[in-house]
Amino acid sequence: MNGKNRNDIKPGSAVKIVLKADQRTGKLTSGIVKDILTNSLTHPHGIKVRLEDGQVGRVQEIQN
């Protein structure tokens, strides 16, 4: 699943995000969702989340 729909992402979900600093390279960072920061139901670049380690980025992949 991609990370464009807010309903697909829940706190505790394992995801891969792209950090703001890594947007040019597309480097993905794995982690567990702590907070969902995007209020709208969808976002074309991915839902913005905060991981448990404090990093903030947009979800690119939701892992099972």
C-alpha positions, 0 to 999 in steps of 0.5 A: 500500500502507498501512504496517500490515504490517511485511513490506511495509517494507524499509530503503531503501523510499520512504515517507510517514510521519506524525510524532508532532507531526503526528498531529492534522493528518495532515501526511505527511512523505516519506523513505527508511526507515533502520530499522524500529522496530516489532517486531510484524508488524502495527500498526493505526496504521502501522509505526514507522520511522526515516528516513535524516534521523533523523525517526521516525514511523508509515508511512501510505503506501509509494511505488513 
